[in-house]
Amino acid sequence: MRPEVMQLREAADHARGAAALPSDRPGFVAFLDDERSELALRNGLAEQAGALLLRRGGIRAAIKALEREPTPRVLLVDLSGVEDPVMALEQLAAVCTPDVRVLAVGETADIGFYRQLTRDLGVAEYLYKPLTRDSVARIFGPHLAGDAAGEAEVSNRSGRVIAVYGARGGCGATTVAVNLAQQLAEVSHGHVALLDLNLRGGTAGMMLGVRPGAGLRVALEEPERVDALFLDRTGIPIGDRLRLFAAEEPLESLPKPSEEGVKRVMTLLCQRFNHVIVDLPMPPGPAERAVLTLARQRVVVLGPDVAAIRDTIAARKFSTIGTATSVVTVLNRAGAPGMLKTKLVEEGLGAAPDVIIPDLPKELPRAANLGRPALHESAALRRALAPLTQEVAAVRAEPAGGSGLLARLLGRGGAR
């Protein structure tokens, strides 16, 4: 067997064999605002006490804590005293990973409220106070134990996929994807994955100052060898809320990502991240078309030149693939010397670009060479990307709780 193949398979085996390694993700965290409920929960779940972490406070305390901390597998929140529990759950969804199983307690005993939470909003179970040892054990116990019904509930949730691709090479699609992911992670407090499918010559890792390994190629070529541990072993942390999934394969290699491999990777990522930004090579092959099929939104990046205009018009034809609700056109390097004026680009496209990024000949190359996100080096880039961040993720490009995310992150049958 060739050494290269052996190395790739050893990487996959290492990832799969990590099941015994401890995870820093909590199993069950409960936020309760009264001592009596805490006692009932502790007594009712006495057999699982080792996996239970009790914290004082209601859903507001949970939101504040989970803006900084890992999302537990099971989360219990107290809705007591909350005037608008739907809005509070929406804010909670913005800072939790989609695969969290949410349990709730509160003071409302109305059956209509129960159905709204469990049927419309996707909360796994709700109990009204006062809690008793028996009701906690009977209703919440199976969710902590991870029964089949609970697991099926989690699998129906999914993060949002945003495909970013250039009309042609050199338009700056990777720059847009990297900095969009960075800004989205910062302003939404959600969990963001950046997937670079340019397996040879990709620059996302270089722009972020990290060096990817061989795990992504394994996942894309041999999906049957990859499970959820792939996320923890292959993803490279970029801050607290962003992970990069990329590869740096030799130029002489011939990676063969499969359609099944891409779908498997996307499934895993959508289970663990609120947003999945994909830097997509063009033109699309079968593997790339699988991403386009899953993408909720697509971002087409072009430069201010005739060839890019031509290829952007052609790239819009890919909007017929899948069920994307919008295609966002980004004009990069607007105003660059020797290039077309923005007005001429608008005439060529037949419409104004949705987002315009000015030419930044100093900031962007310097940031790339230093391995730092250009977003932190250029206020102009941050301002230019703000409307794109708001468009693709329905969040304001400023520190604030997200909005419009509940149906996707806590609802059944989330957007893919």
C-alpha positions as CSV (number, residue, x, y, z in Angstrom):
1,M,0.0,0.0,0.0
2,R,1.3,3.5,-0.9
3,P,2.7,5.5,2.1
4,E,0.3,8.3,1.3
5,V,-2.8,6.0,1.6
6,M,-1.4,4.5,4.8
7,Q,-1.0,7.9,6.3
8,L,-4.5,9.0,5.5
9,R,-6.0,5.8,6.8
10,E,-4.0,6.0,10.0
11,A,-5.4,9.6,10.5
12,A,-8.9,8.3,10.1
13,D,-8.3,5.4,12.5
14,H,-6.8,7.8,15.0
15,A,-9.9,10.0,14.8
16,R,-12.3,7.1,15.2
17,G,-10.2,5.6,18.0
18,A,-10.5,8.7,20.1
19,A,-13.9,7.6,21.4
20,A,-12.4,6.9,24.8
21,L,-10.9,10.3,25.1
22,P,-12.8,12.7,27.5
23,S,-14.7,15.5,25.9
24,D,-14.9,19.0,27.4
25,R,-18.5,19.3,26.3
26,P,-20.8,19.0,29.4
27,G,-23.4,16.3,29.4
28,F,-26.3,18.0,31.2
29,V,-26.4,21.5,32.5
30,A,-29.5,22.9,34.2
31,F,-30.3,26.5,35.0
32,L,-32.9,26.8,37.7
33,D,-33.9,29.9,39.7
34,D,-35.2,28.3,42.9
35,E,-33.8,25.9,45.5
36,R,-36.9,23.7,45.6
37,S,-36.7,22.9,41.8
38,E,-33.0,22.2,42.2
39,L,-33.7,19.6,44.9
40,A,-36.4,17.9,42.9
41,L,-34.1,17.7,39.9
42,R,-31.2,16.3,41.9
43,N,-33.4,13.7,43.6
44,G,-35.2,12.7,40.5
45,L,-32.0,12.2,38.5
46,A,-30.0,10.7,41.4
47,E,-28.7,7.9,39.2
48,Q,-27.3,10.3,36.7
49,A,-26.0,12.8,39.2
50,G,-22.5,12.5,37.9
51,A,-23.5,14.0,34.6
52,L,-25.6,16.8,36.1
53,L,-24.3,20.3,36.6
54,L,-26.8,22.6,38.4
55,R,-26.5,26.4,38.1
56,R,-28.6,29.1,39.7
57,G,-30.5,31.4,37.4
58,G,-33.1,31.2,34.6
59,I,-32.9,31.3,30.8
60,R,-31.3,34.8,30.8
61,A,-28.4,33.4,32.9
62,A,-28.1,30.5,30.5
63,I,-27.9,32.8,27.4
64,K,-25.2,34.9,29.1
65,A,-23.2,31.9,30.1
66,L,-23.4,30.0,26.8
67,E,-22.2,33.0,24.8
68,R,-18.8,32.0,26.2
69,E,-19.0,28.4,27.2
70,P,-19.4,25.1,25.2
71,T,-23.0,24.0,24.6
72,P,-24.0,21.0,26.7
73,R,-25.6,17.9,25.1
74,V,-28.7,18.4,27.2
75,L,-29.7,21.9,28.5
76,L,-32.5,22.6,31.0
77,V,-33.7,26.2,31.3
78,D,-36.1,27.9,33.6
79,L,-38.7,30.1,31.9
80,S,-40.2,31.4,35.2
81,G,-40.9,35.1,35.2
82,V,-40.0,35.6,31.5
83,E,-42.5,37.8,29.8
84,D,-41.7,36.5,26.3
85,P,-40.4,33.0,26.5
86,V,-40.4,32.6,22.7
87,M,-38.0,35.5,22.3
88,A,-35.9,34.2,25.1
89,L,-35.6,30.8,23.5
90,E,-34.8,32.5,20.2
91,Q,-31.9,34.3,21.8
92,L,-30.8,31.0,23.4
93,A,-30.8,29.2,20.1
94,A,-28.5,31.8,18.7
95,V,-25.7,30.9,21.1
96,C,-26.1,27.1,21.2
97,T,-25.1,24.4,18.7
98,P,-28.0,22.9,16.8
99,D,-27.6,19.4,18.3
100,V,-28.4,20.6,21.8
101,R,-31.5,19.0,23.4
102,V,-33.5,21.7,25.2
103,L,-35.7,20.9,28.2
104,A,-37.7,23.6,30.0
105,V,-39.5,24.3,33.2
106,G,-41.8,27.1,34.1
107,E,-44.9,28.3,35.9
108,T,-47.4,28.0,33.1
109,A,-49.6,24.9,33.3
110,D,-51.5,25.6,30.1
111,I,-51.7,22.8,27.5
112,G,-51.5,25.3,24.7
113,F,-48.2,26.6,26.0
114,Y,-46.9,23.1,26.3
115,R,-47.8,22.3,22.7
116,Q,-46.3,25.5,21.4
117,L,-43.0,24.7,23.1
118,T,-42.8,21.1,22.1
119,R,-44.5,21.0,18.7
120,D,-43.8,24.4,17.2
121,L,-40.5,25.4,18.8
122,G,-38.8,22.0,19.1
123,V,-38.2,22.0,22.9
124,A,-37.8,18.3,23.8
125,E,-39.9,18.4,27.0
126,Y,-41.6,20.9,29.3
127,L,-42.6,20.6,33.0
128,Y,-44.5,23.2,35.1
129,K,-43.7,23.9,38.7
130,P,-43.7,22.7,41.4
131,L,-41.4,19.9,40.2
132,T,-41.5,16.6,41.9
133,R,-38.9,13.8,42.1
134,D,-41.3,11.4,40.2
135,S,-42.1,13.8,37.3
136,V,-38.4,14.7,36.9
137,A,-37.4,11.1,36.7
138,R,-40.2,10.1,34.4
139,I,-40.1,13.0,32.0
140,F,-36.5,14.3,32.0
141,G,-34.7,11.0,32.9
142,P,-34.8,9.5,29.4
143,H,-33.4,12.6,27.8
144,L,-30.4,12.5,30.1
145,A,-30.0,8.8,29.4
146,G,-29.9,9.6,25.6
147,D,-32.7,7.3,24.5
148,A,-33.5,6.7,20.8
149,A,-36.4,9.1,20.8
150,G,-34.3,11.9,22.1
151,E,-31.6,11.3,19.6
152,A,-34.0,11.3,16.7
153,E,-35.3,14.7,17.9
154,V,-31.8,16.2,17.8
155,S,-31.2,14.9,14.2
156,N,-34.0,17.0,12.9
157,R,-32.2,20.2,13.7
158,S,-29.6,21.7,11.4
159,G,-27.3,24.6,10.9
160,R,-27.5,26.9,8.0
161,V,-25.2,26.4,5.0
162,I,-23.8,29.3,3.1
163,A,-21.8,28.5,-0.1
164,V,-19.2,31.1,-1.1
165,Y,-17.6,30.9,-4.6
166,G,-15.8,33.1,-7.0
167,A,-17.1,33.8,-10.5
168,R,-13.5,32.9,-11.6
169,G,-10.1,32.3,-9.9
170,G,-8.6,35.2,-8.1
171,C,-11.8,37.1,-7.3
172,G,-11.2,36.9,-3.6
173,A,-13.8,34.3,-2.6
174,T,-11.6,32.8,0.1
175,T,-11.0,36.2,1.6
176,V,-14.7,36.8,1.7
177,A,-15.4,33.4,3.2
178,V,-12.7,33.6,5.9
179,N,-13.7,37.1,7.1
180,L,-17.4,36.4,6.8
181,A,-17.0,33.4,9.1
182,Q,-14.9,35.4,11.5
183,Q,-17.4,38.3,11.7
184,L,-20.3,36.0,12.0
185,A,-18.8,34.1,14.9
186,E,-18.0,37.4,16.7
187,V,-21.3,39.2,16.3
188,S,-23.8,36.3,16.6
189,H,-22.1,34.4,19.4
190,G,-23.1,31.3,17.5
191,H,-20.9,28.4,16.5
192,V,-19.5,28.7,13.0
193,A,-17.7,26.2,10.8
194,L,-15.5,27.3,7.9
195,L,-15.1,24.5,5.3
196,D,-12.5,25.0,2.6
197,L,-13.0,22.5,-0.2
198,N,-10.0,23.7,-2.1
199,L,-8.0,20.7,-1.1
200,R,-4.9,21.6,-3.1
201,G,-3.7,25.2,-2.9
202,G,-6.4,26.3,-0.5
203,T,-5.5,29.5,1.4
204,A,-8.0,29.6,4.3
205,G,-5.6,28.0,6.7
206,M,-2.8,30.3,5.7
207,M,-5.0,33.4,6.1
208,L,-5.9,32.3,9.7
209,G,-2.3,31.3,10.6
210,V,-2.8,27.6,11.0
211,R,-1.8,24.5,9.1
212,P,-4.5,21.9,8.3
213,G,-3.8,18.1,8.4
214,A,-5.0,15.2,6.4
215,G,-8.3,14.5,8.2
216,L,-10.6,16.4,5.8
217,R,-9.4,14.4,2.7
218,V,-10.0,11.2,4.6
219,A,-13.6,12.3,5.4
220,L,-14.4,13.3,1.9
221,E,-12.9,10.2,0.3
222,E,-13.9,7.5,2.8
223,P,-17.1,8.7,4.5
224,E,-17.8,5.3,6.0
225,R,-14.7,5.7,8.2
226,V,-15.8,9.0,9.8
227,D,-18.1,9.7,12.7
228,A,-18.9,12.6,14.9
229,L,-15.4,12.5,16.4
230,F,-14.2,13.9,13.1
231,L,-15.4,17.3,14.2
232,D,-13.2,17.3,17.3
233,R,-10.1,15.8,15.7
234,T,-10.1,17.5,12.3
235,G,-11.5,21.0,13.1
236,I,-8.9,23.6,14.0
237,P,-10.2,26.1,16.7
238,I,-10.0,29.7,15.6
239,G,-11.1,31.5,18.7
240,D,-13.9,30.3,20.8
241,R,-16.7,30.1,18.3
242,L,-15.1,29.3,14.9
243,R,-13.5,26.1,13.6
244,L,-11.7,25.6,10.4
245,F,-11.9,22.4,8.3
246,A,-9.4,22.5,5.5
247,A,-6.6,20.5,3.9
248,E,-3.2,21.2,2.3
249,E,-2.7,18.4,-0.1
250,P,0.4,18.4,-2.3
251,L,-0.1,19.8,-5.8
252,E,0.9,16.4,-7.3
253,S,-1.8,14.6,-5.4
254,L,-5.1,13.7,-6.8
255,P,-7.8,14.1,-4.1
256,K,-11.1,12.5,-5.1
257,P,-13.8,13.8,-2.8
258,S,-17.0,11.9,-3.3
259,E,-20.6,13.2,-3.3
260,E,-21.3,10.8,-0.4
261,G,-18.3,12.1,1.5
262,V,-19.4,15.7,1.1
263,K,-22.9,15.0,2.3
264,R,-21.6,13.1,5.3
265,V,-19.3,15.9,6.3
266,M,-22.0,18.5,5.8
267,T,-24.4,16.4,7.9
268,L,-21.9,16.3,10.8
269,L,-21.1,20.0,10.6
270,C,-24.8,21.0,10.4
271,Q,-25.4,19.0,13.6
272,R,-22.8,20.9,15.5
273,F,-22.7,24.4,14.1
274,N,-25.2,27.1,13.7
275,H,-23.6,28.3,10.4
276,V,-21.4,26.4,8.0
277,I,-19.5,28.7,5.6
278,V,-18.2,26.7,2.6
279,D,-15.4,28.0,0.4
280,L,-16.4,26.3,-2.8
281,P,-14.2,25.7,-5.9
282,M,-15.7,26.4,-9.2
283,P,-16.9,25.2,-11.7
284,P,-18.7,22.6,-9.5
285,G,-18.2,18.9,-9.9
286,P,-20.5,16.3,-8.3
287,A,-19.1,16.9,-4.8
288,E,-19.5,20.7,-5.1
289,R,-23.0,20.3,-6.4
290,A,-23.9,18.4,-3.3
291,V,-23.0,21.5,-1.3
292,L,-25.0,23.8,-3.6
293,T,-28.0,21.5,-3.0
294,L,-27.7,21.9,0.7
295,A,-26.9,25.7,0.7
296,R,-29.6,28.0,2.0
297,Q,-27.8,31.0,0.6
298,R,-25.1,31.4,-2.0
299,V,-22.5,34.2,-2.3
300,V,-20.9,34.9,-5.7
301,V,-17.8,36.9,-5.6
302,L,-16.5,38.8,-8.6
303,G,-13.8,41.3,-9.5
304,P,-14.3,44.5,-11.5
305,D,-13.4,43.1,-14.9
306,V,-15.2,41.9,-18.0
307,A,-14.3,38.2,-17.6
308,A,-15.7,38.2,-14.0
309,I,-18.9,39.8,-15.2
310,R,-19.3,37.1,-17.9
311,D,-18.6,34.3,-15.4
312,T,-20.9,35.8,-12.8
313,I,-23.8,35.7,-15.2
314,A,-22.9,32.1,-16.0
315,A,-22.6,31.3,-12.2
316,R,-26.1,32.5,-11.6
317,K,-27.4,29.5,-13.5
318,F,-26.3,27.4,-10.5
319,S,-29.2,29.0,-8.6
320,T,-31.4,26.3,-10.1
321,I,-29.5,23.6,-8.1
322,G,-31.1,22.9,-4.7
323,T,-33.4,25.2,-2.7
324,A,-31.3,28.3,-2.0
325,T,-33.5,31.2,-1.0
326,S,-31.1,33.9,-2.2
327,V,-28.0,34.5,-4.3
328,V,-25.9,37.4,-3.0
329,T,-23.5,39.1,-5.5
330,V,-20.3,40.6,-3.9
331,L,-18.2,43.0,-5.9
332,N,-14.6,42.8,-4.6
333,R,-11.8,45.2,-5.2
334,A,-14.1,48.0,-6.3
335,G,-12.3,51.0,-7.5
336,A,-9.0,49.2,-8.2
337,P,-6.7,51.0,-10.6
338,G,-7.0,49.9,-14.2
339,M,-10.2,47.9,-13.5
340,L,-13.8,48.7,-14.5
341,K,-15.7,51.4,-12.6
342,T,-18.5,50.2,-10.4
343,K,-21.2,51.7,-12.7
344,L,-19.9,49.7,-15.7
345,V,-20.0,46.6,-13.6
346,E,-23.6,47.3,-12.7
347,E,-24.4,47.8,-16.4
348,G,-22.7,44.5,-17.3
349,L,-24.6,42.5,-14.6
350,G,-27.9,44.2,-15.3
351,A,-28.2,45.1,-11.6
352,A,-26.1,46.6,-8.8
353,P,-24.0,44.2,-6.7
354,D,-25.6,43.4,-3.4
355,V,-22.3,44.0,-1.5
356,I,-19.4,46.2,-2.5
357,I,-15.9,45.7,-1.0
358,P,-13.5,48.4,-1.8
359,D,-10.0,47.8,-3.1
360,L,-7.7,47.3,-0.1
361,P,-4.2,46.8,-1.7
362,K,-2.3,47.2,1.6
363,E,-4.5,45.7,4.4
364,L,-5.5,42.4,2.7
365,P,-2.0,41.3,1.6
366,R,-0.5,42.3,4.9
367,A,-3.1,40.4,6.9
368,A,-2.7,37.3,4.7
369,N,1.1,37.3,5.0
370,L,0.8,37.7,8.8
371,G,-1.8,34.9,9.1
372,R,-4.3,37.1,10.7
373,P,-7.9,37.7,9.6
374,A,-8.1,40.9,7.5
375,L,-11.2,41.8,9.4
376,H,-9.0,42.7,12.4
377,E,-6.6,44.8,10.2
378,S,-9.1,46.8,8.2
379,A,-12.1,48.7,9.5
380,A,-13.1,49.3,5.9
381,L,-13.4,45.6,5.3
382,R,-15.4,45.1,8.5
383,R,-17.9,47.8,7.4
384,A,-18.2,46.4,3.9
385,L,-18.9,42.9,5.2
386,A,-21.5,44.0,7.7
387,P,-24.5,44.0,5.3
388,L,-23.3,40.6,4.0
389,T,-23.2,39.1,7.5
390,Q,-26.7,40.5,8.1
391,E,-28.0,39.2,4.8
392,V,-26.8,35.6,5.1
393,A,-27.4,35.1,8.8
394,A,-30.1,37.6,9.9
395,V,-27.9,39.1,12.6
396,R,-26.7,42.7,12.9
397,A,-22.9,43.1,12.4
398,E,-22.5,44.4,15.9
399,P,-22.4,42.5,19.3
400,A,-26.0,41.6,19.9
401,G,-28.2,38.6,20.4
402,G,-29.2,36.9,17.2
403,S,-32.8,37.1,15.9
404,G,-34.9,35.0,13.5
405,L,-33.0,31.8,14.3
406,L,-35.5,29.9,16.5
407,A,-37.3,28.0,13.8
408,R,-34.0,26.9,12.3
409,L,-32.1,26.0,15.5
410,L,-34.8,24.8,17.9
411,G,-37.5,23.9,15.3
412,R,-38.2,20.5,13.8
413,G,-37.0,20.2,10.3
414,G,-34.4,23.1,10.4
415,A,-33.1,24.7,7.3
416,R,-30.4,23.0,5.5
